[in-house]
Amino acid sequence: MRIELIRRPERSAAMAWLSPVIAVGLTLVAGAIIFAANDIDPLDGLYVFFLEPLTLPFTLQELVVKAIPLVIIAVGLALCYLSNTWNIGAEGQLTLGAITGSLIPILWPDFQNVLTLPLMLLMGILGGALYGAIPAFLKTRFGTNEILTSLMLVYVATYLLDWLVRGPLRDPQGFGFPGSRAFTDFQIMPILIPGSRVTIGLILALVVVAGGWFLLRRTITGFSIATLGQAPRAGAFAGFSRSRMIMLVFLISGGLAGLAGISEVAGPVGKLDVVISPGYGFTAIIVAFLGRLNPVAIVVAGLVLALSFIGSERAQIVLGMSSQTGRVFQGLLLFFVLACDTFILYRMRFVRAPPVQAVRAAE
């Protein structure tokens, strides 16, 4: 007996939007099993992880803080994935954006005026875009696998950041601890909601979402992205260049990841540090797929995945669970999303294997 996957003649539009809901439900069931295996009441565990953060004003604010970079990065990744180009290195592009955007306040700390923050954001976008262009160039010029190159460049960026904050960019007044000098005044993102850590990054995220939606729905570029992703031959006949499209989506996704990086450094983090992201670049991959590669739906998906970060912290404090619990839930969610998508596109068929004697006789 073997199992075959047979492609369905038509894809159900209703199931395409329902599958993320099913995936979230299956993740909750799997989470309840995990809590039970750790001798924790499943209902208490699910409440602490998923519901309690929604009842506290502070955690609600932190939910928005953590959703901002996820949404910004996921919109750029959605463009890549819609064009059937696989950027897995957004974490590295985020890191490079944070580094390049931080050069202005670190090297010129006295440069304090209304142009400081906009220039930092532009430098962050440029750094992320140029770093994203590396796997795109290798793909179009040498045919390398962009999954591998973009992923390996994450580690290059991580070690570069570690070297810089321990060496050339370390705060001379920091008593030998790694990290740059703290950003001040015009070098930090203004607070949008008084008494919280929510900055104008929220406005940037909404602008990115609106821009992504407009690009995909109202421009020829968005049409070419979808066409080359779904029907490459039709796109070629229409005159769309696959190589130019790969470079474009990598530049956009890398630039948005860089924007998220400098927004974190100039916002909640407040300086260039050894750790500036808890894995936003990787988690944004899940956000993109959970949001069905739709910029508007990505906002909801970003809040859901941000909840996994907050819930993990609450579970660590209240239930004494590992700090990696959130990553387990994120991995489960991605697994169930991809599994549901598989059954939307394919149906299972059980095929009885022929007896061994019949196979030998046929041979």
Residue, then its C-alpha position, 0 to 999 in steps of 0.5 A: m500500500r502506498i500513498e499518492l498525491i493527485r493534483r486537484p483540477e481546481r483550487s477551492a478559494a474558500m478553503a484557501w482562506l479557511s486553511p489558516v484558521i484550520a492550521v491555527g486550530l490544529t496548533l492549539v490542539a498540538g499545544a494542549i498536548i505539549f502542555a499536558a506532556n509537561d504536566i501542565d493543565p492544557l486549558d491553563g497553558l493555552y490561557v496563559f500563552f494565548l489569552e492572558p496577553l490579550t487581557l493586560p494593557f502592557t502586553l497588548q502594547e508589546l503585541v503591537v511592538k513585536a508585530i510591526p517588524l513582522v508585518i514590514i518584513a512579511v510584505g516584502l517576502a510575500l512579493c518574493y514568494l508570489s513571484n516564485t522566488w525564495n528569500i529565506g535570508a530576511e534576518g540577515q537583511l534586517t541585520l545589515g539594515a540595522i548596521t548601515g542605518s546605525l552608522i550615522p548616529i554612531l559615527w556622527p553623534d552630534f548630527q542632531n536635526v530633523l534629517t537625522l532619523p529619515l537619513m537613518l531609515l534610508m540608510g537602513i533600507l539601502g543596506g538591506a536592499l543591497y544585501g538582498a541583491i547578493p543572492a539575486f545576482l548570484k541567482t540571475r548570473f550563475g543560477t545558484n539556489e537563492i534559498l541556500t545563498s540567502l540563508m547562509l548570508v544570515y550567518v555572515a551578517t550575524y557575525l559581522l554585527d557581533w564583531l562590530v559591536r565588540g570592536p569598531l562600533r563599541d561604545p567607548q564609554g560602555f565599560g568594555f561591554p559590547g554594544s554601541r552608544a545609546f541613540t538620543d533625541f533626533q536619532i530615535m523613533p518618536i513614541l506614537i502612544p504615550g506611556s508605551r514603546v509603540t513608535i511611529g514604526l506602526i505608521l511605517a508598517l501601515v504605509v508598507v501594507a498599503g503600498g504592497w496592496f497597491l503594487l499588487r492590485r493596481t500596477i503592471t509590476g504587481f501583475s508581472i510578479a503574479t504572472l511570472g510566479q504562476a505561469p512563467r512561460a506566459g509571463a515570458f510571452a508577455g515580455f516580462s523579464r524573469s531576471r529583472m523580476i528576481m532582482l526587483v523582489f529581492l531589492i524590495s524585500g531586502g529593503l523592507a527587512g532593512l527598514a524593520g532592522i533600523s526601526e528596531v534599533a532606533g526604536p525599542v532597542g535604542k542602540l546597535d547591540v549584539v542581539i537586535s532581533p529574536g528571529y523576526g526575519f524567520t518568523a516573518i516567513i510564517v506570517a507571509f504564508l499565514g496571511r496568504l501572501n496578501p498584504v492586508a491579511i498579513v497584518v492579522a497574521g503578524l499579530v497572531l505570530a507576535l502573540s507567540f513571542i508574548g505568550s512564550e514570555r508569559a509561559q516562561i514566567v508563569l508556568g516555568m516553561s522553556s523560553q523556546t516554547g514560542r519557537v515550537f508553536q511557530g514551527l507547528l503553525l508553519f507545519f500545519v499551514l503548509a500541510c493544509d495548503t498541500f491538501i488544498l492543491y492535492r488529494m490523497r489516493f491509496v494505491r495497493a502495491p502489487p504482490v511480489q510474485a506478480v512483479r517478479a513474474a512481470e520482470 
